[in-house]
Amino acid sequence: MAITQINAEDKTYENEVQEVVQLKNIIDSKEAEITALKSVIDDLKLAKVQVEEEAKKEADKLMVEKITKYEKQIRRLKREAKDMLLYP
């Protein structure tokens, strides 16, 4: 009977060891998923920054174009006003 009890305890121990190994594998798998998701998040953050920078550059370019356009209009209007003052 003692041998039977020892064999039963050995089986229980082996089952517990298997369960621990399975749990460790699950943990490792979840850690790998977390690492992959962190990488995706980092990539998305970088892409967001790049898009924002590109949008800022485009906005700056459009602003410069508008300023240049209005400066030309102002110069033209000043010339026209000056010309009008020359004719009584």
TORKOL-4160 file (C-alpha; in steps of 0.2 Angstrom, whole numbers, padded with zeros to 4 digits, m for minus):
88
<pt num="1" X="0000" Y="0000" Z="0000"/>
<pt num="2" X="0014" Y="0012" Z="0003"/>
<pt num="3" X="0021" Y="0009" Z="m0014"/>
<pt num="4" X="0004" Y="0013" Z="m0021"/>
<pt num="5" X="0003" Y="0029" Z="m0011"/>
<pt num="6" X="0020" Y="0034" Z="m0017"/>
<pt num="7" X="0016" Y="0031" Z="m0035"/>
<pt num="8" X="0000" Y="0042" Z="m0033"/>
<pt num="9" X="0010" Y="0056" Z="m0025"/>
<pt num="10" X="0023" Y="0054" Z="m0039"/>
<pt num="11" X="0008" Y="0056" Z="m0052"/>
<pt num="12" X="0001" Y="0071" Z="m0042"/>
<pt num="13" X="0019" Y="0079" Z="m0042"/>
<pt num="14" X="0021" Y="0076" Z="m0061"/>
<pt num="15" X="0004" Y="0083" Z="m0064"/>
<pt num="16" X="0008" Y="0099" Z="m0054"/>
<pt num="17" X="0025" Y="0100" Z="m0063"/>
<pt num="18" X="0016" Y="0099" Z="m0080"/>
<pt num="19" X="0003" Y="0112" Z="m0074"/>
<pt num="20" X="0018" Y="0124" Z="m0069"/>
<pt num="21" X="0026" Y="0122" Z="m0086"/>
<pt num="22" X="0010" Y="0125" Z="m0095"/>
<pt num="23" X="0007" Y="0141" Z="m0085"/>
<pt num="24" X="0025" Y="0147" Z="m0088"/>
<pt num="25" X="0022" Y="0144" Z="m0107"/>
<pt num="26" X="0006" Y="0154" Z="m0105"/>
<pt num="27" X="0015" Y="0168" Z="m0096"/>
<pt num="28" X="0029" Y="0168" Z="m0109"/>
<pt num="29" X="0016" Y="0169" Z="m0123"/>
<pt num="30" X="0007" Y="0183" Z="m0115"/>
<pt num="31" X="0024" Y="0192" Z="m0112"/>
<pt num="32" X="0028" Y="0190" Z="m0130"/>
<pt num="33" X="0011" Y="0197" Z="m0135"/>
<pt num="34" X="0014" Y="0212" Z="m0123"/>
<pt num="35" X="0031" Y="0215" Z="m0131"/>
<pt num="36" X="0023" Y="0215" Z="m0149"/>
<pt num="37" X="0009" Y="0226" Z="m0144"/>
<pt num="38" X="0022" Y="0239" Z="m0136"/>
<pt num="39" X="0031" Y="0238" Z="m0152"/>
<pt num="40" X="0015" Y="0242" Z="m0162"/>
<pt num="41" X="0011" Y="0256" Z="m0150"/>
<pt num="42" X="0029" Y="0263" Z="m0153"/>
<pt num="43" X="0027" Y="0262" Z="m0171"/>
<pt num="44" X="0010" Y="0271" Z="m0171"/>
<pt num="45" X="0017" Y="0285" Z="m0160"/>
<pt num="46" X="0032" Y="0287" Z="m0172"/>
<pt num="47" X="0020" Y="0288" Z="m0187"/>
<pt num="48" X="0009" Y="0300" Z="m0178"/>
<pt num="49" X="0023" Y="0312" Z="m0175"/>
<pt num="50" X="0029" Y="0310" Z="m0193"/>
<pt num="51" X="0011" Y="0314" Z="m0199"/>
<pt num="52" X="0010" Y="0329" Z="m0187"/>
<pt num="53" X="0027" Y="0336" Z="m0193"/>
<pt num="54" X="0022" Y="0334" Z="m0211"/>
<pt num="55" X="0006" Y="0343" Z="m0208"/>
<pt num="56" X="0015" Y="0357" Z="m0199"/>
<pt num="57" X="0027" Y="0358" Z="m0214"/>
<pt num="58" X="0012" Y="0359" Z="m0226"/>
<pt num="59" X="0003" Y="0372" Z="m0215"/>
<pt num="60" X="0019" Y="0382" Z="m0214"/>
<pt num="61" X="0021" Y="0381" Z="m0233"/>
<pt num="62" X="0003" Y="0387" Z="m0236"/>
<pt num="63" X="0006" Y="0401" Z="m0224"/>
<pt num="64" X="0021" Y="0407" Z="m0233"/>
<pt num="65" X="0012" Y="0406" Z="m0249"/>
<pt num="66" X="m0003" Y="0416" Z="m0242"/>
<pt num="67" X="0009" Y="0429" Z="m0234"/>
<pt num="68" X="0019" Y="0431" Z="m0251"/>
<pt num="69" X="0002" Y="0433" Z="m0260"/>
<pt num="70" X="m0004" Y="0447" Z="m0248"/>
<pt num="71" X="0013" Y="0455" Z="m0248"/>
<pt num="72" X="0012" Y="0456" Z="m0267"/>
<pt num="73" X="m0005" Y="0463" Z="m0266"/>
<pt num="74" X="0000" Y="0476" Z="m0254"/>
<pt num="75" X="0015" Y="0482" Z="m0265"/>
<pt num="76" X="0003" Y="0483" Z="m0280"/>
<pt num="77" X="m0010" Y="0493" Z="m0270"/>
<pt num="78" X="0004" Y="0504" Z="m0264"/>
<pt num="79" X="0010" Y="0507" Z="m0281"/>
<pt num="80" X="m0007" Y="0511" Z="m0287"/>
<pt num="81" X="m0010" Y="0523" Z="m0273"/>
<pt num="82" X="0006" Y="0531" Z="m0277"/>
<pt num="83" X="0002" Y="0533" Z="m0295"/>
<pt num="84" X="m0015" Y="0540" Z="m0291"/>
<pt num="85" X="m0007" Y="0553" Z="m0280"/>
<pt num="86" X="0003" Y="0558" Z="m0295"/>
<pt num="87" X="m0012" Y="0563" Z="m0305"/>
<pt num="88" X="m0022" Y="0577" Z="m0298"/>
